[in-house]
């Protein structure tokens, strides 16, 4: 039978290895690219709306310019 220490405070098992939640290199790179692109789109939308109101027409134009798959 194996011995596994149990703590009452955390109500969980104690392990010798700490949890390792860091992502790999490519996941961090992909996230950085995504965040960069998201910020660029938000800046472009803010620049577009700087001199106009947010109307239905403006919303359609934003969707056409920035969220088109073409």
N, C-alpha and C positions, 0 to 999 in steps of 0.2 A: 504494500500500500504506500502511495506517495504522500508526502507531507506538503501541504500548501497552506501558508500562513493566510489568515483572514483578518482584515481590520474592521473594527466596528464603526470607525469614523467615516470611511468612504464607502462602506457597505460593498466592497468589491475585493477581488483577490489581488494580492501583492505579487508583482512579477519582478524578476531581476533586471529586465530590459525596460528602459523608459519607452513610452510610445513615440514613434517617429512619424510625424505628420507632414514632413516637408515634401514638397512635390519634386519631381525630377526636372532636369534641365529643360527638356522640350515642353513640358507643361507650363513652366514658368515663362518660357519664351513666347508660347502661344498666348498666354494670359497678358503678357506685356504688349504684344501686338494688338490684341483685342482692346485693351484699355486705351492704347494710343489712338486707334481708329475711332473709338467711341468719343474720346475728347475732341478729336478733329471734327467729327460730325456735329457735336454739340456747339463748337465754336462757329462752324459754318451756319448753323441754324440761327444762332444768336446774331450773327452778322446780317443774315437775311431779314430777321425780324427787327433789326435796330431802328429802321425808319418806317415801319408799318405796323399795323395792328394784326393780332392773331385772329384771322377770320377763316371761314370755311375754305375760301379760295386760297389763302396762304397755306393752310394745312394741306390741301391737295397738291400745291406746288412743292412744298417741302417733301411730301411723300414721293412725288415724281422725281425730284432731284436727288434725294439722298437715300431713298430706300428701294430704288428700282434695282432689279436683278440684271438688267441689261448693261 
